[in-house]
Amino acid sequence: MQLSTVATQRISVEITPPVAHIVLTNPPLNVLDIPMMEELARALAEIEERPKISAILFTGQGKAFSAGVDVAAHTPDKVDGMLQKFHAVIRALLASRKVTVAAVHGHCLGGGAELAMACDVVYTTESAQWGFPEIKLGCYPPVACTALAALVGQKRAAELILTGRTISGAEAAEIGMATRAIADEQLENAVAECVQHLCQLSSAALAVAKKAFYAWDSMHFDKGLARAEKIYLEELMNTADAQEGIRAFLEKREPKWAGK
């Protein structure tokens, strides 16, 4: 029986124990702006307090999972708060005792890809577009810099982060960024089958198994992300190119790199 459905400005949350379904609803590409980050943090905190919930499913409404974090939130006056709020969501995901599942279609870029890859199980359509285009704006993705190499290996992670190359969902699954790549028309059924299987298992056992599974990685992630944040704010955001990259995007023009 459905327990509750809550629609806010940027997300929709449907709670049907033992599953909570979070839908990103910020059309057209479900960009992760600061209000959405705040809503996600509140939703995750509330779900965490519900003992009857054992799994959280993330999907994106419309034609994309998420095209990433709002570029306008990267300006010098907003970037510190933006990083704090977005990384609070990522940390909440990783610390959650619930099994998290992402169903990805369409664009899954930048912060959207970081959100998806932070989930325990990730199903993607073969045609989905994954990538970290931040370098093209003179920036970098701190969560991916911290965690991507553990998923796909150092050389693949370096290529994706340093070139900003976009890959298909099929390739994302092949290299380990996603669990499985599914034909577009079969994604919903595959995800439903996974969630149904999780619902048949002990929520207590799943929570403890997840804690044990990530025990080693979590120590390194916390330290690595804190370091990546510090470099981002103290070094990257003091470069002329980072500021130029953001301005150029917002002004819809090609950036003019100064190399400093």
Summary of the structure (lengths in Angstrom):
residues: 260
radius of gyration: 17.8
end to end distance: 57.8
largest distance: 58.8
contacts: 888
relative contact order: 0.13
helix: 53%
strand: 18%
